[in-house]
Amino acid sequence: MSTHDTAALGKVAVLFGGSSAEREISIMSGSAVLAALQEQGVDAHAFDPAERDLWELKRDGFDRAFIALHGRGGEDGTIQGALECLGIPYTGSGVMASAIGMDKWRTKMVWLSAGLPTPRYKLLHAGSDFRAVANELGLPLFVKPAREGSSVGATKVTRIEDLEGAYEKAARCDPLVLAEQFISGRELTAPFLGDMALPLIRIEAPQGNYDYQNKYFTDDVKYHCPSGLDADLEQEIQDLVMRAARLIDCRGWGRADLMLGEDGRPWLLEINTSPGMTSHSLVPMAARAVGIEFGELCLRILESARLG
């Protein structure tokens, strides 16, 4: 049984579903969170903003909200601002951090302004000189929508002649498109809970292809937690991630994705302010490595809900 005072948490809305490209994953995350909270004795209820008006949260007497929405409309500050107006405390980062974190371009600008390492990039548009971009950044490179998650619309480009098509694919998801330098090395993710850095996870995907399908719907990816890195290097990366999160003003919980270059240098790729909570998800995996089971993790995140 939980030692938490679940009655004090009041009536809880678990927000999931939504209308973004990541709706399917959000439903998986939210369903898992809802079941876990209910098993812990929380008065938790499903709430899909794509199917219900947000004002119903106030009308129906919800005391706090667990945000299990992914992508635009749920992770980009929009829902956070609405909950601020309704006076309903919510989990995760606030309006500003959510908005910045959802935008890979602006996240990079914040990090670069503080001298943090992130791969070089170019903004793409229909009239870009794609050959010049490839020559500047080198091949392979990644093309990705700036404001999507879960690798939606992203492509690894290995030939100059494929770059324009990759841009067009990404632009169908978001008019703001990035071409990003490819970093050869080990792929890492760095979850955090409050001010505590959780253990790093090293990701081994088939042919290095950690895409939407491999993230959520196959068992072909290998996750290493503990990561197997030298303890001092792991601590250095965790410190970097917490600094990167504080710069954006993240709170509650989150996850940063990185590459560890073959020279041992870490590179920040992006930050996720509303990470997945599915059976394949990484924050629960890292939490479990330090003895925090899924139900306990959900309760801790819920208890951190706040306004402002």
Backbone torsions as a table, in degrees:
resi	resn	phi	psi	omega
1	MET	NA	149.5	-179.3
2	SER	-73.7	143.7	174.8
3	THR	-91.9	2.0	179.8
4	HIS	-80.1	149.5	175.1
5	ASP	-83.4	84.0	-174.0
6	THR	-68.8	-27.0	179.1
7	ALA	-64.0	-33.5	-178.7
8	ALA	-68.3	-17.2	179.6
9	LEU	-75.6	-17.0	176.3
10	GLY	73.9	-158.1	179.4
11	LYS	-85.6	124.4	-169.8
12	VAL	-115.8	130.7	171.9
13	ALA	-97.6	125.7	171.6
14	VAL	-97.0	109.4	-176.0
15	LEU	-87.1	117.0	177.1
16	PHE	-153.5	165.3	-173.4
17	GLY	101.6	-102.7	179.7
18	GLY	72.5	-172.4	-172.5
19	SER	-120.5	15.3	-179.2
20	SER	-81.5	175.9	177.0
21	ALA	-65.8	-13.6	-179.0
22	GLU	-103.1	21.8	-178.6
23	ARG	-54.7	-46.1	-176.6
24	GLU	-57.9	-43.8	-179.4
25	ILE	-70.8	-37.9	178.6
26	SER	-60.8	-39.4	178.5
27	ILE	-64.0	-39.7	177.3
28	MET	-64.1	-45.7	179.6
29	SER	-62.7	-52.1	-175.4
30	GLY	-63.6	-37.5	178.9
31	SER	-63.6	-39.9	178.5
32	ALA	-66.8	-42.8	178.8
33	VAL	-64.7	-45.4	-179.5
34	LEU	-57.5	-48.3	-179.0
35	ALA	-62.3	-41.3	-178.5
36	ALA	-65.5	-43.5	179.8
37	LEU	-65.1	-42.7	179.2
38	GLN	-63.1	-38.2	178.1
39	GLU	-64.5	-27.5	179.0
40	GLN	-85.8	1.4	177.8
41	GLY	90.4	12.3	178.9
42	VAL	-81.3	141.2	176.0
43	ASP	-80.3	75.1	-172.8
44	ALA	-107.1	143.6	-176.5
45	HIS	-137.0	145.5	176.0
46	ALA	-72.4	142.5	176.6
47	PHE	-147.3	115.5	-179.6
48	ASP	-106.2	110.0	-178.4
49	PRO	-63.5	-15.2	176.6
50	ALA	-78.9	-15.6	-175.9
51	GLU	-117.9	-11.1	-178.7
52	ARG	-136.0	152.1	176.2
53	ASP	-78.1	139.7	-176.3
54	LEU	-63.3	-28.8	-178.8
55	TRP	-62.2	-19.4	178.5
56	GLU	-65.0	-24.0	176.1
57	LEU	-59.6	-42.9	179.2
58	LYS	-72.6	-44.9	-179.1
59	ARG	-59.1	-39.0	-174.9
60	ASP	-90.5	7.5	170.0
61	GLY	75.5	31.6	176.9
62	PHE	-73.7	136.9	-177.0
63	ASP	-93.6	-26.3	178.1
64	ARG	-159.5	164.8	-177.1
65	ALA	-129.5	135.0	171.2
66	PHE	-99.7	114.6	-177.6
67	ILE	-86.9	111.3	175.1
68	ALA	-117.2	29.7	176.3
69	LEU	-88.8	145.5	176.9
70	HIS	-123.6	149.0	175.3
71	GLY	83.7	-171.3	-176.1
72	ARG	-66.3	144.5	-177.2
73	GLY	88.8	-13.9	-179.5
74	GLY	-135.0	-23.6	-174.8
75	GLU	-120.0	0.1	-169.5
76	ASP	-108.3	15.4	179.9
77	GLY	97.1	-15.1	-177.2
78	THR	-64.9	-55.2	-178.3
79	ILE	-68.0	-32.6	179.0
80	GLN	-63.6	-41.8	178.1
81	GLY	-65.0	-39.5	178.2
82	ALA	-63.7	-42.1	179.7
83	LEU	-67.3	-34.6	173.9
84	GLU	-58.8	-45.0	-178.6
85	CYS	-65.9	-33.9	179.6
86	LEU	-80.1	-13.3	-179.3
87	GLY	75.0	28.8	-178.3
88	ILE	-108.7	114.3	178.7
89	PRO	-59.0	146.2	-175.2
90	TYR	-140.3	159.4	-179.0
91	THR	-81.1	157.7	173.0
92	GLY	83.8	-166.3	-174.5
93	SER	-72.6	160.6	179.6
94	GLY	-80.3	-168.7	-173.8
95	VAL	-60.7	-51.6	-174.5
96	MET	-65.4	-49.2	-178.0
97	ALA	-63.8	-37.2	179.0
98	SER	-64.9	-44.2	-178.7
99	ALA	-64.7	-44.3	179.8
100	ILE	-67.4	-45.8	-177.2
101	GLY	-61.2	-30.2	179.9
102	MET	-75.2	-18.6	-175.4
103	ASP	-105.9	101.8	-175.0
104	LYS	-60.8	-34.1	-180.0
105	TRP	-65.7	-50.8	-177.1
106	ARG	-70.9	-31.1	172.3
107	THR	-59.1	-45.9	178.8
108	LYS	-60.1	-41.7	-178.6
109	MET	-63.3	-39.0	176.9
110	VAL	-64.3	-47.9	-179.1
111	TRP	-63.3	-44.1	-179.1
112	LEU	-63.7	-34.0	179.9
113	SER	-63.7	-24.3	179.7
114	ALA	-102.7	6.8	177.5
115	GLY	77.7	19.6	179.1
116	LEU	-83.8	147.5	-174.4
117	PRO	-79.4	123.5	174.3
118	THR	-145.7	146.1	-175.0
119	PRO	-59.3	150.9	176.5
120	ARG	-64.6	155.5	-175.1
121	TYR	-151.9	166.3	169.8
122	LYS	-139.2	141.4	170.9
123	LEU	-78.1	137.8	179.3
124	LEU	-108.3	149.9	171.6
125	HIS	-146.5	174.1	-173.1
126	ALA	-58.9	-30.6	-178.2
127	GLY	-94.8	12.1	-178.3
128	SER	-61.8	148.3	170.4
129	ASP	-84.5	90.3	-171.9
130	PHE	-63.4	-34.2	178.4
131	ARG	-65.0	-41.2	178.8
132	ALA	-64.9	-38.7	177.7
133	VAL	-61.4	-46.9	179.8
134	ALA	-62.8	-38.6	179.7
135	ASN	-67.9	-35.8	-178.6
136	GLU	-73.2	-45.0	-175.6
137	LEU	-89.9	-21.0	-176.7
138	GLY	85.2	161.7	176.3
139	LEU	-117.9	145.5	-1.1
140	PRO	-72.1	167.9	172.3
141	LEU	-145.3	167.9	177.9
142	PHE	-108.0	139.6	171.4
143	VAL	-115.7	129.3	-175.2
144	LYS	-148.8	146.8	170.6
145	PRO	-64.8	139.5	-176.0
146	ALA	-71.2	-24.4	-172.4
147	ARG	-126.8	45.5	170.2
148	GLU	-130.5	159.8	176.2
149	GLY	-123.8	-175.3	177.0
150	SER	58.3	26.0	179.9
151	SER	65.2	16.5	177.1
152	VAL	-61.4	126.3	176.6
153	GLY	75.5	6.1	-176.0
154	ALA	-92.9	147.3	-179.2
155	THR	-141.3	137.5	169.0
156	LYS	-90.3	120.9	-175.5
157	VAL	-105.0	125.3	-179.6
158	THR	-111.9	-11.3	-179.2
159	ARG	-131.1	138.0	-178.8
160	ILE	-54.5	-40.2	-176.3
161	GLU	-67.0	-13.1	178.5
162	ASP	-94.3	-5.9	-172.2
163	LEU	-68.1	-42.6	-179.1
164	GLU	-64.4	-40.0	177.4
165	GLY	-64.5	-37.5	177.2
166	ALA	-65.4	-39.7	175.6
167	TYR	-59.8	-47.1	-178.0
168	GLU	-62.1	-38.6	176.7
169	LYS	-62.0	-46.3	-179.7
170	ALA	-67.3	-38.0	-177.5
171	ALA	-67.8	-21.3	174.9
172	ARG	-69.5	-21.0	178.5
173	CYS	-93.2	-31.4	-173.3
174	ASP	-164.0	131.4	178.5
175	PRO	-66.1	-17.8	178.6
176	LEU	-95.1	112.3	-173.2
177	VAL	-125.1	137.1	178.9
178	LEU	-111.6	139.9	160.6
179	ALA	-103.9	130.8	-172.7
180	GLU	-127.2	137.6	176.2
181	GLN	-53.5	135.7	176.3
182	PHE	-84.2	130.3	176.6
183	ILE	-107.8	118.4	178.2
184	SER	-83.1	128.9	-179.9
185	GLY	159.8	-149.8	-177.2
186	ARG	-99.7	137.5	-179.6
187	GLU	-90.9	130.9	-177.8
188	LEU	-129.1	154.1	167.5
189	THR	-131.8	146.3	-170.7
190	ALA	-129.6	91.3	178.1
191	PRO	-76.1	156.6	173.6
192	PHE	-143.5	151.5	-179.6
193	LEU	-129.0	109.4	-172.1
194	GLY	62.2	-128.1	178.4
195	ASP	-94.6	10.0	-176.4
196	MET	-102.9	122.2	173.3
197	ALA	-76.8	128.4	176.4
198	LEU	-88.1	166.2	-178.9
199	PRO	-57.7	144.6	175.4
200	LEU	-69.0	150.9	173.7
201	ILE	-118.2	128.2	174.9
202	ARG	-96.9	131.1	-172.0
203	ILE	-110.4	127.9	173.9
204	GLU	-118.1	106.2	-179.8
205	ALA	-103.5	153.7	178.5
206	PRO	-57.4	125.4	-177.3
207	GLN	52.9	26.5	-179.1
208	GLY	67.8	19.3	-173.3
209	ASN	-101.0	81.9	-179.7
210	TYR	-90.0	71.6	-174.2
211	ASP	-99.5	-174.7	-176.3
212	TYR	-55.4	-47.4	-177.5
213	GLN	-63.5	-47.0	-178.8
214	ASN	-69.4	-29.2	179.8
215	LYS	-67.0	-36.4	-167.7
216	TYR	-122.9	-21.6	-167.0
217	PHE	-128.0	9.2	173.6
218	THR	-131.5	166.7	174.7
219	ASP	-112.3	26.2	-176.2
220	ASP	-85.7	-16.6	-179.2
221	VAL	-84.1	138.1	175.7
222	LYS	-103.6	131.8	179.3
223	TYR	-114.8	128.7	-178.2
224	HIS	-112.9	111.3	178.0
225	CYS	-145.0	103.5	12.1
226	PRO	-61.6	154.7	-173.9
227	SER	-73.1	-22.9	-175.8
228	GLY	87.0	1.1	178.1
229	LEU	-77.6	157.6	172.0
230	ASP	-56.3	138.8	-174.0
231	ALA	-59.4	-39.7	179.7
232	ASP	-66.3	-39.4	178.5
233	LEU	-67.1	-41.0	178.2
234	GLU	-60.9	-43.1	178.7
235	GLN	-63.4	-39.8	178.0
236	GLU	-60.8	-42.4	-179.6
237	ILE	-69.7	-40.9	177.5
238	GLN	-61.2	-41.6	178.0
239	ASP	-63.0	-41.3	177.7
240	LEU	-60.5	-44.6	-178.5
241	VAL	-64.4	-43.1	-179.5
242	MET	-66.3	-35.1	175.5
243	ARG	-66.0	-43.5	178.9
244	ALA	-61.7	-39.6	179.6
245	ALA	-68.5	-41.1	179.8
246	ARG	-66.1	-35.7	178.8
247	LEU	-58.9	-37.1	-179.8
248	ILE	-86.6	-9.3	179.9
249	ASP	74.3	36.2	175.2
250	CYS	-68.0	154.2	177.7
251	ARG	-150.5	164.0	173.6
252	GLY	82.5	-67.1	179.1
253	TRP	-171.2	168.0	178.9
254	GLY	171.2	-170.7	-177.5
255	ARG	-157.6	132.0	174.0
256	ALA	-107.5	142.4	177.2
257	ASP	-106.5	138.6	-174.7
258	LEU	-140.1	164.0	165.0
259	MET	-118.4	139.9	173.2
260	LEU	-104.6	106.3	-175.8
261	GLY	-61.3	161.4	-178.8
262	GLU	-63.2	-18.0	176.3
263	ASP	-88.3	4.8	178.5
264	GLY	85.6	8.1	-179.2
265	ARG	-94.9	130.7	178.6
266	PRO	-83.3	145.5	178.8
267	TRP	-128.5	122.6	177.8
268	LEU	-76.0	129.4	178.5
269	LEU	-98.7	-53.7	-178.4
270	GLU	-164.8	170.0	178.1
271	ILE	-126.5	142.8	-175.8
272	ASN	-118.3	114.8	-175.8
273	THR	-91.9	-6.5	174.5
274	SER	-141.0	73.3	-172.5
275	PRO	-67.3	164.2	178.4
276	GLY	-66.6	151.7	176.5
277	MET	-132.1	42.4	179.1
278	THR	-94.3	-178.6	179.3
279	SER	-64.3	-22.1	179.5
280	HIS	-97.6	3.6	-167.7
281	SER	-77.3	157.6	-166.9
282	LEU	-96.2	-34.2	177.8
283	VAL	-62.3	-47.9	176.5
284	PRO	-59.2	-36.0	178.9
285	MET	-63.1	-46.0	-179.8
286	ALA	-68.1	-39.3	178.9
287	ALA	-63.4	-40.7	-179.9
288	ARG	-61.3	-31.8	-178.9
289	ALA	-66.3	-21.3	176.6
290	VAL	-111.5	22.2	171.9
291	GLY	85.5	13.0	179.0
292	ILE	-101.8	104.4	-179.3
293	GLU	-75.0	168.8	-169.7
294	PHE	-59.3	-46.0	-179.5
295	GLY	-61.7	-42.6	177.4
296	GLU	-63.6	-40.6	178.2
297	LEU	-60.3	-46.6	179.5
298	CYS	-61.1	-40.4	179.2
299	LEU	-65.5	-42.9	-179.7
300	ARG	-62.6	-42.4	178.3
301	ILE	-63.5	-44.8	-179.8
302	LEU	-61.6	-41.6	179.8
303	GLU	-64.1	-23.3	-179.3
304	SER	-83.4	-1.1	-178.5
305	ALA	-57.4	139.5	-178.5
306	ARG	-158.8	172.2	172.3
307	LEU	-107.8	154.3	172.2
308	GLY	74.5	NA	NA
